[in-house]
């Protein structure tokens, strides 16, 4: 009797999950990198501490760490680091509890989107990068 065996596609699923999970970060990290002055202005607008430094941290985390996770490089430690970053951006950038009306509603959606992404990052930490990764190529994780 044939059964559905999800383990036969495990590595492919992990690869697709890594790409999908990081897509948002890489796209917006690239926009922050190519529009650095606008990123600094945005950081100041949302009340991020040290806007120039916050912009650099955002670029490194979203674009460079995001790409590292897409390629499966240092996957477990970077997934945890990205989890912490994602929580920080939720609290600093999406503080719906200080807002009213539509702004509060939109910030609440984005806050909980970040919390959901944290769940995916935690799963990535637990599973590792899978077969199709630089970690596997270099025998890490």
N, CA, C and O of each residue as an XYZ file, in Angstrom:
564
protein
N       0.843     -1.175      0.000
C       0.000      0.000      0.000
C       0.890      1.241      0.000
O       1.786      1.370      0.835
N       0.644      2.132     -0.920
C       1.436      3.360     -1.017
C       0.907      4.389     -0.025
O      -0.301      4.576      0.120
N       1.824      5.040      0.641
C       1.442      6.109      1.556
C       2.133      7.390      1.140
O       3.172      7.371      0.481
N       1.545      8.492      1.533
C       2.153      9.785      1.264
C       3.314      9.978      2.228
O       3.128      9.958      3.445
N       4.493     10.162      1.694
C       5.677     10.299      2.535
C       6.269     11.688      2.313
O       6.986     11.920      1.339
N       5.965     12.604      3.224
C       6.449     13.974      3.081
C       7.960     14.058      3.185
O       8.552     15.041      2.739
N       8.601     13.045      3.766
C      10.058     13.090      3.894
C      10.747     13.002      2.537
O      11.908     13.394      2.416
N      10.061     12.497      1.515
C      10.681     12.390      0.194
C      10.908     13.772     -0.426
O      11.769     13.930     -1.291
N      10.152     14.752      0.004
C      10.307     16.120     -0.501
C      10.804     17.075      0.580
O      10.723     18.292      0.413
N      11.305     16.548      1.665
C      11.712     17.363      2.813
C      12.725     18.439      2.434
O      12.530     19.611      2.759
N      13.786     18.062      1.760
C      14.841     19.016      1.428
C      14.383     20.072      0.429
O      14.773     21.235      0.523
N      13.567     19.668     -0.512
C      13.016     20.615     -1.465
C      12.085     21.600     -0.754
O      12.102     22.799     -1.032
N      11.279     21.076      0.163
C      10.363     21.939      0.924
C      11.129     22.930      1.794
O      10.732     24.090      1.905
N      12.215     22.487      2.409
C      13.018     23.397      3.235
C      13.631     24.495      2.367
O      13.669     25.656      2.777
N      14.107     24.146      1.184
C      14.658     25.149      0.274
C      13.600     26.183     -0.104
O      13.846     27.386     -0.020
N      12.436     25.719     -0.515
C      11.357     26.642     -0.895
C      10.946     27.485      0.308
O      10.710     28.685      0.170
N      10.861     26.873      1.476
C      10.496     27.616      2.689
C      11.521     28.702      2.997
O      11.144     29.820      3.351
N      12.807     28.393      2.870
C      13.852     29.400      3.110
C      13.679     30.581      2.166
O      13.761     31.737      2.582
N      13.442     30.286      0.906
C      13.281     31.357     -0.093
C      12.054     32.197      0.220
O      12.135     33.425      0.243
N      10.920     31.550      0.463
C       9.684     32.282      0.735
C       9.767     33.091      2.029
O       9.278     34.219      2.095
N      10.384     32.512      3.048
C      10.500     33.184      4.335
C      11.371     34.429      4.232
O      11.121     35.416      4.924
N      12.382     34.396      3.383
C      13.319     35.511      3.279
C      12.980     36.497      2.167
O      13.582     37.568      2.092
N      12.037     36.159      1.312
C      11.686     37.019      0.183
C      11.363     38.445      0.623
O      11.886     39.405      0.058
N      10.518     38.578      1.611
C      10.128     39.891      2.134
C      11.349     40.669      2.618
O      11.496     41.852      2.313
N      12.225     40.004      3.373
C      13.405     40.670      3.922
C      14.359     41.115      2.822
O      14.848     42.244      2.850
N      14.628     40.249      1.859
C      15.582     40.579      0.803
C      15.064     41.721     -0.064
O      15.820     42.635     -0.392
N      13.792     41.683     -0.440
C      13.219     42.752     -1.269
C      13.309     44.092     -0.548
O      13.799     45.070     -1.112
N      12.838     44.139      0.693
C      12.834     45.415      1.401
C      14.223     45.809      1.889
O      14.506     46.997      2.042
N      15.090     44.834      2.135
C      16.476     45.146      2.463
C      17.181     45.807      1.292
O      17.950     46.750      1.476
N      16.918     45.309      0.079
C      17.496     45.910     -1.120
C      17.002     47.348     -1.295
O      17.777     48.245     -1.627
N      15.701     47.553     -1.067
C      15.158     48.911     -1.167
C      15.801     49.837     -0.147
O      16.077     50.999     -0.446
N      16.040     49.329      1.051
C      16.700     50.137      2.077
C      18.140     50.446      1.677
O      18.618     51.563      1.878
N      18.825     49.464      1.116
C      20.213     49.640      0.691
C      20.323     50.669     -0.432
O      21.191     51.541     -0.391
N      19.460     50.574     -1.424
C      19.534     51.477     -2.578
C      18.902     52.836     -2.308
O      19.100     53.775     -3.079
N      18.153     52.946     -1.237
C      17.547     54.223     -0.853
C      17.916     54.576      0.570
O      17.053     54.875      1.395
N      19.206     54.540      0.850
C      19.696     54.680      2.231
C      19.193     55.955      2.919
O      18.745     55.892      4.063
N      19.258     57.092      2.256
C      18.833     58.340      2.915
C      17.347     58.299      3.260
O      16.936     58.786      4.313
N      16.554     57.724      2.381
C      15.136     57.564      2.683
C      14.909     56.605      3.841
O      13.985     56.788      4.634
N      15.750     55.583      3.939
C      15.664     54.623      5.034
C      15.970     55.306      6.357
O      15.283     55.072      7.351
N      16.995     56.147      6.377
C      17.338     56.884      7.601
C      16.173     57.796      7.997
O      15.818     57.876      9.173
N      15.587     58.476      7.027
C      14.429     59.346      7.316
C      13.267     58.546      7.884
O      12.613     58.983      8.831
N      13.006     57.371      7.306
C      11.931     56.519      7.798
C      12.208     56.075      9.229
O      11.308     56.074     10.070
N      13.456     55.699      9.504
C      13.816     55.264     10.862
C      13.578     56.393     11.866
O      13.089     56.154     12.970
N      13.918     57.597     11.485
C      13.676     58.750     12.358
C      12.172     58.955     12.546
O      11.709     59.245     13.649
N      11.421     58.801     11.462
C       9.964     59.001     11.511
C       9.269     58.015     12.456
O       8.347     58.394     13.178
N       9.707     56.759     12.453
C       9.062     55.764     13.323
C       9.627     55.779     14.739
O       9.171     55.021     15.595
N      10.608     56.630     14.991
C      11.152     56.752     16.338
C      12.212     55.736     16.684
O      12.452     55.468     17.862
N      12.853     55.164     15.677
C      13.929     54.208     15.946
C      15.104     54.955     16.581
O      15.436     56.061     16.155
N      15.726     54.364     17.584
C      16.899     55.010     18.175
C      18.055     55.037     17.169
O      18.239     54.087     16.407
N      18.821     56.111     17.168
C      19.977     56.261     16.268
C      19.611     55.873     14.829
O      20.050     54.832     14.340
N      18.824     56.690     14.159
C      18.294     56.320     12.839
C      19.336     55.861     11.826
O      19.071     54.930     11.065
N      20.511     56.484     11.791
C      21.541     56.062     10.821
C      22.031     54.652     11.128
O      22.199     53.837     10.221
N      22.260     54.367     12.409
C      22.684     53.031     12.814
C      21.550     52.023     12.607
O      21.784     50.905     12.149
N      20.341     52.420     12.941
C      19.186     51.534     12.753
C      19.024     51.167     11.280
O      18.690     50.028     10.954
N      19.261     52.132     10.389
C      19.167     51.858      8.952
C      20.236     50.847      8.528
O      19.952     49.935      7.752
N      21.450     51.002      9.028
C      22.519     50.053      8.700
C      22.196     48.651      9.216
O      22.392     47.662      8.510
N      21.703     48.574     10.445
C      21.326     47.274     11.009
C      20.234     46.633     10.157
O      20.293     45.441      9.855
N      19.236     47.433      9.771
C      18.143     46.910      8.950
C      18.660     46.383      7.614
O      18.228     45.324      7.158
N      19.568     47.102      6.994
C      20.122     46.675      5.709
C      20.901     45.374      5.868
O      20.718     44.437      5.091
N      21.757     45.319      6.859
C      22.552     44.104      7.076
C      21.641     42.920      7.359
O      21.802     41.853      6.766
N      20.689     43.104      8.259
C      19.823     41.990      8.635
C      18.918     41.565      7.480
O      18.843     40.383      7.145
N      18.244     42.517      6.886
C      17.250     42.155      5.885
C      17.875     41.680      4.577
O      17.458     40.664      4.021
N      18.873     42.411      4.083
C      19.427     42.038      2.786
C      20.514     40.974      2.920
O      20.419     39.909      2.309
N      21.534     41.254      3.706
C      22.678     40.342      3.744
C      22.396     39.063      4.540
O      22.710     37.969      4.072
N      21.818     39.183      5.718
C      21.465     37.980      6.479
C      20.334     37.238      5.760
O      20.311     36.007      5.736
N      19.406     37.987      5.180
C      18.341     37.355      4.396
C      18.895     36.505      3.262
O      18.451     35.375      3.059
N      19.872     37.046      2.516
C      20.496     36.266      1.445
C      21.251     35.059      1.992
O      21.198     33.976      1.409
N      21.947     35.240      3.103
C      22.663     34.106      3.711
C      21.686     32.981      4.040
O      22.000     31.808      3.838
N      20.508     33.329      4.545
C      19.518     32.306      4.871
C      18.919     31.682      3.611
O      18.634     30.484      3.598
N      18.726     32.462      2.565
C      18.252     31.897      1.293
C      19.230     30.834      0.808
O      18.820     29.763      0.360
N      20.518     31.132      0.898
C      21.542     30.195      0.428
C      21.898     29.137      1.463
O      22.691     28.238      1.184
N      21.318     29.237      2.652
C      21.566     28.231      3.681
C      22.958     28.305      4.261
O      23.625     27.283      4.423
N      23.398     29.505      4.573
C      24.725     29.722      5.140
C      24.588     30.130      6.605
O      23.929     31.122      6.917
N      25.211     29.366      7.500
C      25.088     29.596      8.957
C      23.608     29.688      9.355
O      23.206     30.575     10.108
N      22.839     28.785      8.849
C      21.380     28.852      8.945
C      20.864     28.902     10.372
O      20.058     29.772     10.700
N      21.302     28.004     11.215
C      20.739     27.962     12.568
C      21.044     29.230     13.365
O      20.113     29.831     13.901
N      22.290     29.662     13.469
C      22.534     30.884     14.255
C      21.906     32.127     13.624
O      21.420     33.004     14.338
N      21.913     32.210     12.295
C      21.319     33.389     11.652
C      19.799     33.387     11.755
O      19.185     34.452     11.816
N      19.184     32.208     11.776
C      17.730     32.150     11.973
C      17.364     32.701     13.351
O      16.377     33.422     13.492
N      18.157     32.362     14.360
C      17.901     32.912     15.704
C      18.145     34.416     15.747
O      17.373     35.153     16.360
N      19.208     34.871     15.102
C      19.489     36.303     15.057
C      18.366     37.046     14.340
O      17.940     38.111     14.787
N      17.886     36.491     13.234
C      16.789     37.114     12.490
C      15.499     37.102     13.311
O      14.692     38.026     13.211
N      15.305     36.067     14.115
C      14.140     36.000     14.999
C      14.161     37.172     15.987
O      13.143     37.834     16.187
N      15.300     37.423     16.592
C      15.435     38.537     17.544
C      15.218     39.865     16.825
O      14.510     40.736     17.330
N      15.819     40.023     15.656
C      15.642     41.247     14.862
C      14.168     41.455     14.519
O      13.653     42.567     14.636
N      13.497     40.396     14.099
C      12.093     40.493     13.701
C      11.215     40.891     14.878
O      10.262     41.654     14.714
N      11.528     40.381     16.058
C      10.784     40.802     17.251
C      11.038     42.286     17.537
O      10.111     43.033     17.850
N      12.293     42.699     17.427
C      12.621     44.110     17.645
C      11.903     45.032     16.683
O      11.413     46.088     17.082
N      11.835     44.643     15.411
C      11.136     45.487     14.440
C       9.635     45.505     14.706
O       8.968     46.505     14.443
N       9.109     44.414     15.220
C       7.684     44.389     15.574
C       7.398     45.402     16.668
O       6.437     46.167     16.579
N       8.225     45.408     17.695
C       8.006     46.295     18.841
C       8.287     47.753     18.489
O       7.523     48.642     18.866
N       9.381     48.002     17.767
C       9.758     49.386     17.443
C       8.937     49.947     16.289
O       8.512     51.101     16.337
N       8.714     49.152     15.266
C       8.078     49.665     14.061
C       6.587     49.475     13.951
O       5.943     50.113     13.119
N       6.022     48.611     14.771
C       4.592     48.298     14.631
C       3.886     48.344     15.990
O       3.154     47.423     16.353
N       4.111     49.408     16.718
C       3.574     49.545     18.084
C       2.116     50.006     18.039
O       1.793     51.147     18.370
N       1.265     49.100     17.627
C      -0.160     49.394     17.440
C      -0.849     49.849     18.721
O      -1.857     50.553     18.662
N      -0.326     49.463     19.863
C      -0.933     49.805     21.147
C      -0.820     51.298     21.457
O      -1.445     51.773     22.405
N      -0.040     52.042     20.681
C       0.078     53.488     20.885
C      -0.700     54.265     19.828
O      -0.644     55.495     19.803
N      -1.423     53.568     18.960
C      -2.078     54.189     17.809
C      -3.593     54.058     17.911
O      -4.130     53.381     18.788
N      -4.257     54.732     16.978
C      -5.720     54.684     16.927
C      -6.176     54.537     15.484
O      -5.448     54.873     14.550
N      -7.383     54.034     15.317
C      -8.002     53.955     14.005
C      -7.287     53.028     13.050
O      -6.751     51.989     13.435
N      -7.296     53.441     11.772
C      -6.716     52.611     10.711
C      -5.221     52.400     10.909
O      -4.715     51.322     10.599
N      -4.505     53.391     11.413
C      -3.064     53.230     11.653
C      -2.815     52.100     12.655
O      -1.893     51.304     12.479
N      -3.634     52.033     13.702
C      -3.496     50.964     14.699
C      -3.800     49.606     14.066
O      -3.111     48.622     14.335
N      -4.825     49.560     13.233
C      -5.204     48.313     12.569
C      -4.075     47.810     11.667
O      -3.724     46.631     11.706
N      -3.509     48.708     10.855
C      -2.429     48.319      9.945
C      -1.181     47.894     10.720
O      -0.527     46.916     10.359
N      -0.856     48.623     11.775
C       0.316     48.270     12.585
C       0.109     46.927     13.288
O       1.053     46.152     13.443
N      -1.115     46.658     13.707
C      -1.406     45.389     14.370
C      -1.219     44.217     13.409
O      -0.666     43.183     13.782
N      -1.680     44.385     12.178
C      -1.473     43.349     11.168
C       0.018     43.093     10.989
O       0.453     41.941     10.981
N       0.800     44.153     10.846
C       2.242     43.997     10.633
C       2.949     43.453     11.867
O       3.910     42.694     11.738
N       2.501     43.821     13.045
C       3.073     43.285     14.275
C       2.898     41.764     14.301
O       3.857     41.028     14.538
N       1.687     41.305     14.060
C       1.433     39.866     14.116
C       2.013     39.122     12.911
O       2.287     37.926     12.999
N       2.201     39.820     11.785
C       2.937     39.223     10.660
C       4.357     38.913     11.119
O       4.886     37.839     10.831
N       4.970     39.850     11.831
C       6.316     39.619     12.347
C       6.345     38.444     13.327
O       7.266     37.628     13.296
N       5.348     38.363     14.184
C       5.283     37.254     15.138
C       5.170     35.928     14.378
O       5.799     34.940     14.756
N       4.373     35.908     13.315
C       4.239     34.694     12.511
C       5.548     34.333     11.823
O       5.918     33.160     11.765
N       6.246     35.329     11.303
C       7.552     35.086     10.681
C       8.511     34.491     11.705
O       9.318     33.624     11.368
N       8.430     34.946     12.945
C       9.278     34.394     14.002
C       9.049     32.892     14.144
O       9.992     32.142     14.400
N       7.810     32.450     13.982
C       7.522     31.013     14.021
C       8.238     30.271     12.917
O       8.786     29.194     13.153
N       8.248     30.824     11.710
C       8.966     30.211     10.606
C      10.467     30.179     10.848
O      11.135     29.204     10.502
N      10.998     31.241     11.440
C      12.430     31.284     11.750
C      12.796     30.251     12.817
O      13.864     29.642     12.761
N      11.911     30.063     13.775
C      12.148     29.049     14.794
C      12.156     27.650     14.170
O      12.993     26.817     14.518
N      11.236     27.398     13.263
C      11.240     26.113     12.548
C      12.512     25.939     11.723
O      13.068     24.842     11.663
N      12.974     27.012     11.090
C      14.210     26.938     10.321
C      15.392     26.620     11.228
O      16.283     25.861     10.849
N      15.398     27.196     12.414
C      16.453     26.875     13.386
C      16.424     25.383     13.737
O      17.469     24.735     13.800
N      15.238     24.852     13.961
C      15.097     23.447     14.369
C      15.464     22.498     13.220
O      16.166     21.511     13.438
N      15.000     22.787     12.014
C      15.227     21.871     10.891
C      16.613     22.004     10.287
O      17.157     21.037      9.754
N      17.185     23.193     10.368
C      18.424     23.449      9.650
C      18.133     23.746      8.197
O      16.973     23.825      7.791
N      19.174     23.909      7.419
C      19.036     24.381      6.037
C      18.661     23.293      5.045
O      18.195     23.598      3.948
N      18.853     22.040      5.404
C      18.549     20.961      4.477
C      19.675     20.700      3.491
O      20.742     21.310      3.555
N      19.408     19.782      2.582
C      20.421     19.318      1.620
C      20.886     20.422      0.678
O      22.074     20.508      0.369
N      19.972     21.260      0.220
C      20.294     22.269     -0.788
C      20.729     23.564     -0.105
O      19.985     24.544     -0.065
N      21.937     23.544      0.424
C      22.412     24.684      1.198
C      23.931     24.729      1.229
O      24.607     23.727      0.997
N      24.441     25.896      1.514
C      25.883     26.030      1.709
C      26.319     25.348      3.000
O      27.440     24.845      3.086
N      25.446     25.325      4.004
C      25.775     24.593      5.239
C      26.065     23.130      4.923
O      27.036     22.566      5.427
N      25.245     22.529      4.110
C      25.447     21.123      3.729
C      26.734     20.967      2.934
O      27.495     20.023      3.147
N      26.973     21.893      2.020
C      28.190     21.843      1.207
C      29.442     21.918      2.099
O      30.425     21.214      1.864
N      29.390     22.766      3.106
C      30.534     22.937      4.014
C      30.438     22.064      5.262
O      31.256     22.177      6.176
N      29.417     21.179      5.291
C      29.227     20.231      6.404
C      29.005     20.917      7.745
O      29.597     20.531      8.753
N      28.136     21.953      7.754
C      27.766     22.636      8.993
C      26.297     22.368      9.268
O      25.512     22.138      8.349
N      25.928     22.402     10.569
C      24.527     22.328     10.968
C      23.900     21.015     10.638
O      22.719     20.808     10.917
